[in-house]
């Protein structure tokens, strides 16, 4: 696999005033596309995600390293006059600024979009909030767990006879970061055409609600809530997890051809014309009975055997992997989703790569996540500060050097 000769966002400077997950996810995606990302951090603690450590950990927390590789850290107190002026100097030559403070915080600091566009009219200013910038809850803080609950995702997740559960991943945070990156790139295209910067925004609420297409379709069409179905689908059957001889397998018969294939693979072609199962709606209505019949056959062979048979018949199927099994799978490495990254303390670790390829190349930035203020000196010197001036700023606690 060859390297890209010119990454799409090469030469773009991003100022990241965001922490925890949504904003840093956006920044990492932009860095992987070639942008220079300067992470502005409070000190001494820096990004709050730096504190997400297990007892005994001494290196940077894995969760922080995962989404902050490829960035430089400037520890800066923007509440001081000198700190604010340093940020304004950075903004003058920046293309993008991202922030995820509550609505109104950046304005009170004199660093809102209306303030910064006076310094740099071409600036793309991206805000990620909890509930959006308008409406009765605009100033309410947002967290992934809370917005998954607010949006209906948690209530719709889990087994029908048990309490609802939170999905095992941070849906609202991660999707908000992706949407923010998409908005920034779109605004950058607009700027290339017009020369105009603009204020881009998204929120955890919008990111979570975007994930509810199927839930919304059901509610808008029937006025009814989608009931918890475990891994099953409210509109398609069979389309869920099944028990096989040595583990679990997912089978998704989303169209008539796939359903006929399931019947053939399981040795029951007569099911295709069975009046209980010969129409998608009847398969959904008789899902429990269908699941029992399917599992009675699946338990006679291994997951690997059934996956092989389904593949040969063109039936969508796959193993239910653990996270570790997925991360160790050669296909995951082949598409660049597992990469080797220095751990920042002299060793090597692994990270999640870029999910985007260009000309067949997925090339993530494999440099370690920074220590708090690790690049303070070099960033300030690039702005014209002398080493003596940097030392004076450190002494005054305007900045900190990691």
For each residue, the residues with C-beta under 8 A, 3 or more apart:
1: 336 360 361
2: 361
3: 361 363
4: 7 358 359 361 363
5:
6: 10 34
7: 4 10 33 34 363
8: 33 34 358
9: 12 30 33 34 35 185 188
10: 6 7 34 35
11: 34 36
12: 9 30 34 35 36 95 96 188
13: 35 36 38 93 94 95 96
14: 27 30 31 35 36 37 38 94 95 96 97 98
15: 38 40 87 90 91 94 96 97 98
16: 23 24 27 37 38 39 40 71 97 98
17: 23 40 78 97 98 99 100 101 106 111
18: 22 23 24 26 27 98 99 100 128
19: 23 24 41 47 48 49 100
20: 23 24 47 48 49 100 173
21: 24 25 49 67 144 170 173 174 177
22: 18 25 26 100 128 172 173 174 176 177 180 204 207
23: 16 17 18 19 20 26 27 98 99 100 128 177 180
24: 16 18 19 20 21 27 28 39 47 49 67 68 177
25: 21 22 28 29 67 173 174 176 177 178 181
26: 18 22 23 29 30 98 126 128 176 177 178 180 181 184
27: 14 16 18 23 24 30 31 37 39 68 71 98
28: 24 25 31 32 37 67 68 69 70 71 177 365
29: 25 26 32 33 177 178 181 354 356
30: 9 12 14 26 27 33 35 37 96 181 184
31: 14 27 28 34 35 36 37 69 70 71 365
32: 28 29 70 353 354 356 363 364 365
33: 7 8 9 29 30 185 354 356
34: 6 7 8 9 10 11 12 31
35: 9 10 12 13 14 30 31 95 96
36: 11 12 13 14 31 72
37: 14 16 27 28 30 31 70 71 72
38: 13 14 15 16 71 72 73 74 90 375 379
39: 16 24 27 47 68 71 72 73 74 370
40: 15 16 17 74 76 78 87
41: 19 46 47 73 74 75 76 372 373
42: 45 46 75 77
43: 46 75 76 77 372 373 399 400
44: 372 400
45: 42 48 50 51 372
46: 41 42 43 50 73 75 372 373
47: 19 20 24 39 41 50 64 68 372
48: 19 20 45 51 52
49: 19 20 21 24 52 61 63 64 67 68
50: 45 46 47 60 61 64 372
51: 45 48 61
52: 48 49 61 63 64
53: 57 61
54: 57 61
55:
56:
57: 53 54 61
58:
59: 343 344 345
60: 50 64 65 343 344 369 371
61: 49 50 51 52 53 54 57 64 65
62: 65 66 349
63: 49 52 66 67
64: 47 49 50 52 60 61 67 68 369
65: 60 61 62 68 69 341 343 344 349 351 368 369
66: 62 63 69 351 352 369
67: 21 24 25 28 49 63 64
68: 24 27 28 39 47 49 64 65 71 369 370
69: 28 31 65 66 341 351 364 365 366 367 368 369
70: 28 31 32 37 364 365 366 367
71: 16 27 28 31 37 38 39 68 369 370
72: 36 37 38 39 370 374 375 378 379
73: 38 39 41 46 370 371 372 373 374 375 376 402
74: 38 39 40 41 90 373 375 376 379 380 399
75: 41 42 43 46 372 373 376 399 400 401 402
76: 40 41 43 83 86 87 376 398 399
77: 42 43 80 83 397 398 399
78: 17 40 83 84 87 109 111
79: 83 84 109
80: 77 83 84 396 397 398
81: 84 85
82: 85 86 393 396 398
83: 76 77 78 79 80 86 87 398 399
84: 78 79 80 81 87 88 109 110 111
85: 81 82 88 89
86: 76 82 83 89 90 380 383 393 398 399
87: 15 40 76 78 83 84 90 91 111
88: 84 85 91 92 116 119
89: 85 86 92 93 383
90: 15 38 74 86 87 93 94 379 383
91: 15 87 88 94 97 116 119 120 123
92: 88 89 119 120
93: 13 89 90 120
94: 13 14 15 90 91 97 120 123
95: 12 13 14 35 122 123 124 188
96: 12 13 14 15 30 35 123 124 125 126 184 188
97: 14 15 16 17 91 94 116 123 124 125 126
98: 14 15 16 17 18 23 26 27 126 127 128 180 184
99: 17 18 23 106 111 125 126 127 128
100: 17 18 19 20 22 23 127 128 129
101: 17 105 106
102: 105 129 130 139 140 141
103: 127 129 133 138 139
104: 107 108 139
105: 101 102 108 109
106: 17 99 101 109 111 112 113 127
107: 104 110 111 112 114 115
108: 104 105
109: 78 79 84 105 106 112
110: 84 107 115
111: 17 78 84 87 99 106 107 115 116
112: 106 107 109 115 116
113: 106 116 117 123 125 127 199
114: 107 117 118
115: 107 110 111 112 118 119
116: 88 91 97 111 112 113 119 120 123 125
117: 113 114 120 121 123 125 197
118: 114 115 121
119: 88 91 92 115 116 123
120: 91 92 93 94 116 117 123 197
121: 117 118 196 197
122: 95 191 195 196 197
123: 91 94 95 96 97 113 116 117 119 120 197
124: 95 96 97 184 187 188 191 197 198 200
125: 96 97 99 113 116 117 197 198 199 200
126: 26 96 97 98 99 180 183 184 187 199 200 201
127: 98 99 100 103 106 113 133 199 200 201 202
128: 18 22 23 26 98 99 100 176 177 180 201 202 203 204
129: 100 102 103 132 133 138 142 201 202 203 204
130: 102 137 140 141 142 143 146 147 203 204 205
131: 135 137 138 140 142 147 203 204 205
132: 129 135 137 138 201 203 205 206
133: 103 127 129 138 201 203
134: 138
135: 131 132 138
136:
137: 130 131 132 140
138: 103 129 131 132 133 134 135
139: 102 103 104
140: 102 130 131 137
141: 102 130
142: 129 130 131 146 147 172 203 204 205
143: 130 146 147 204
144: 21 147 148 170 171 172 173 204
145: 148 149 166
146: 130 142 143 149 150
147: 130 131 142 143 144 150 151 172 204 205 207 208
148: 144 145 151 153 154 166 167 171 172 208
149: 145 146 153 154 155 166
150: 146 147 205 208
151: 147 148 172 205 208 209 211 212
152: 155 156 212 215
153: 148 149 156 157 167 171 208 211 212 215
154: 148 149 157 164 165 166 167
155: 149 152 164 225 228
156: 152 153 164 212 215 225 226 228
157: 153 154 164 165 166 167 228
158: 162 163 164 165 228 230
159: 162 228 230
160: 227 228 229 230
161:
162: 158 159 165 228
163: 158
164: 154 155 156 157 158 228
165: 154 157 158 162
166: 145 148 149 154 157
167: 148 153 154 157 171
168:
169: 174
170: 21 144 173 174
171: 144 148 153 167 174 175 207 208 211
172: 22 142 144 147 148 151 175 176 204 205 207 208
173: 20 21 22 25 144 170 176 177 204 207
174: 21 22 25 169 170 171 177 178
175: 171 172 178 179 207 208 210 211
176: 22 25 26 128 172 173 179 180 202 203 204 206 207
177: 21 22 23 24 25 26 28 29 128 173 174 180 181
178: 25 26 29 174 175 181 182 207
179: 175 176 182 183 202 206 207 210
180: 22 23 26 98 126 128 176 177 183 184 200 202
181: 25 26 29 30 177 178 184 185
182: 178 179 185 186
183: 126 179 180 186 187 200 201 202
184: 26 30 96 98 124 126 180 181 187 188 200
185: 9 33 181 182 188 189
186: 182 183 189 190 200
187: 124 126 183 184 190 191 197 198 200
188: 9 12 95 96 124 184 185 191 192
189: 185 186 192 193
190: 186 187 193 194 196 198
191: 122 124 187 188 194 195 196 197 198
192: 188 189
193: 189 190
194: 190 191
195: 122 191
196: 121 122 190 191
197: 117 120 121 122 123 124 125 187 191
198: 124 125 187 190 191
199: 113 125 126 127
200: 124 125 126 127 180 183 184 186 187
201: 126 127 128 129 132 133 183
202: 127 128 129 176 179 180 183 206 207
203: 128 129 130 131 132 133 142 176 206 207
204: 22 128 129 130 131 142 143 144 147 172 173 176 207 208
205: 130 131 132 142 147 150 151 172 208 209
206: 132 176 179 202 203 209 210
207: 22 147 171 172 173 175 176 178 179 202 203 204 210 211
208: 147 148 150 151 153 171 172 175 204 205 211 212
209: 151 205 206 212
210: 175 179 206 207 213
211: 151 153 171 175 207 208
212: 151 152 153 156 208 209 215 216
213: 210 216 217
214: 217 218 226 233 234 235
215: 152 153 156 212 218 219 226
216: 212 213 219 220
217: 213 214 220 221
218: 214 215 221 222 224 225 226 234 235
219: 215 216 222 223 224 225 226
220: 216 217
221: 217 218
222: 218 219
223: 219
224: 218 219
225: 155 156 218 219
226: 156 214 215 218 219 229 234
227: 160 234
228: 155 156 157 158 159 160 162 164
229: 160 226 232 233 234 240
230: 158 159 160 240 241
231: 240 241 250
232: 229 237 239 240 287 291
233: 214 229 236 237 239 240
234: 214 218 226 227 229 284
235: 214 218 280 284
236: 233 239 252 253 254 280 284
237: 232 233 240 253 280 283 284 286 287 290
238: 242 251 252 253 259 262 283 287 290 291 294
239: 232 233 236 251 252 253 254
240: 229 230 231 232 233 237 250 251 291
241: 230 231 248 249 250 320
242: 238 248 249 250 251 291 294 295 298
243: 247 248 295 298 299
244: 247 248 249 298 299 301 302 303 306
245: 298 299 300 301 302 303 305
246: 302 303
247: 243 244 302 303 319 320
248: 241 242 243 244 303 319 320
249: 241 242 244 298 303 306 307 317 318 319 320
250: 231 240 241 242 317 318 319 320
251: 238 239 240 242 262 294 310 315 316 317
252: 236 238 239 258 316 317
253: 236 237 238 239 258 259 261 262 315 316
254: 236 239 258 316
255: 258 259
256: 259 260
257: 260 261 314
258: 252 253 254 255 261 262 314 315 316
259: 238 253 255 256 262 263 272 277 283
260: 256 257 263 264 269 272
261: 253 257 258 264 265 310 313 314 315
262: 238 251 253 258 259 265 266 271 294 310 315
263: 259 260 266 268 269 270 271 272
264: 260 261 267 269 313
265: 261 262 306 309 310 313 315
266: 262 263 271 294 297 298
267: 264 297
268: 263 271 293 297
269: 260 263 264 272
270: 263 273 274
271: 262 263 266 268 274 277 293
272: 259 260 263 269 277 278
273: 270 278
274: 270 271 277 278
275: 278 282
276: 282 283 286 289 290
277: 259 271 272 274 282 283 286 290
278: 272 273 274 275 282
279: 282 283
280: 235 236 237 283 284
281: 284 285
282: 275 276 277 278 279 285 286
283: 237 238 259 276 277 279 280 286 287 290
284: 234 235 236 237 280 281 287
285: 281 282
286: 237 276 277 282 283 289 290
287: 232 237 238 283 284 290 291
288: 291 292
289: 276 286 292 293
290: 237 238 276 277 283 286 287 293 294
291: 232 238 240 242 287 288 294 295
292: 288 289 295 296
293: 268 271 289 290 296 297
294: 238 242 251 262 266 290 291 297 298
295: 242 243 291 292 298 299
296: 292 293 299
297: 266 267 268 293 294 300
298: 242 243 244 245 249 266 294 295 301 306
299: 243 244 245 295 296
300: 245 297
301: 244 245 298 305 306
302: 244 245 246 247 305 306
303: 244 245 246 247 248 249 306 307 319 320
304: 307 308 319
305: 245 301 302 308 309
306: 244 249 265 298 301 302 303 309 310 317
307: 249 303 304 310 311 317 318 319
308: 304 305 311 312
309: 265 305 306 312 313
310: 251 261 262 265 306 307 313 315 316 317
311: 307 308 314 315 317
312: 308 309
313: 261 264 265 309 310
314: 257 258 261 311
315: 251 253 258 261 262 265 310 311
316: 251 252 253 254 258 310
317: 249 250 251 252 306 307 310 311
318: 249 250 307
319: 247 248 249 250 303 304 307 325
320: 241 247 248 249 250 303
321: 325 326 329
322: 325 326
323: 326 327
324: 327 328
325: 319 321 322 328 329
326: 321 322 323 329 332
327: 323 324 332 338 350
328: 324 325 332
329: 321 325 326 332 333
330: 333 334
331: 334 335
332: 326 327 328 329 335 337 338
333: 329 330 336 337 338
334: 330 331
335: 331 332 357 362
336: 1 333 339 353 354 357 362 363 364
337: 332 333 352 353 355 362
338: 327 332 333 350 351 352 353
339: 336 350 351 352 353 364 366
340: 348 349 350 351 366
341: 65 69 348 349 350 351 366 367 368
342: 347 348 349 366 367 368
343: 59 60 65 346 347 348 349 368
344: 59 60 65 368 369 370 371
345: 59
346: 343
347: 342 343
348: 340 341 342 343
349: 62 65 340 341 342 343
350: 327 338 339 340 341
351: 65 66 69 338 339 340 341 364 366
352: 66 337 338 339
353: 32 336 337 338 339 362 364
354: 29 32 33 336 357 362 363 364
355: 337 362
356: 29 32 33 362
357: 335 336 354 360 361 362
358: 4 8 361
359: 4
360: 1 357
361: 1 2 3 4 357 358
362: 335 336 337 353 354 355 356 357
363: 3 4 7 32 336 354
364: 32 69 70 336 339 351 353 354
365: 28 31 32 69 70
366: 69 70 339 340 341 342 351
367: 69 70 341 342
368: 65 69 341 342 343 344
369: 60 64 65 66 68 69 71 344
370: 39 68 71 72 73 344 374 375 402
371: 60 73 344 374 402
372: 41 43 44 45 46 47 50 73 75 400 402
373: 41 43 46 73 74 75 376 399 400 401 402
374: 72 73 370 371 402
375: 38 72 73 74 370 378 379 402
376: 73 74 75 76 373 379 380 390 394 399 400 401 402
377: 380 381 387 390 401
378: 72 375 381 382
379: 38 72 74 90 375 376 382 383
380: 74 86 376 377 383 385 389 390 393 399
381: 377 378 384 385 386 387 390
382: 378 379
383: 86 89 90 379 380
384: 381
385: 380 381 389 390 393
386: 381 389 390
387: 377 381 390 391
388: 391 392
389: 380 385 386 392 393
390: 376 377 380 381 385 386 387 393 394 399 401
391: 387 388 394 395
392: 388 389 395 396
393: 82 86 380 385 389 390 396 398 399
394: 376 390 391 397 398 399 400 401
395: 391 392
396: 80 82 392 393
397: 77 80 394 400
398: 76 77 80 82 83 86 393 394
399: 43 74 75 76 77 83 86 373 376 380 390 393 394
400: 43 44 75 372 373 376 394 397
401: 75 373 376 377 390 394
402: 73 75 370 371 372 373 374 375 376
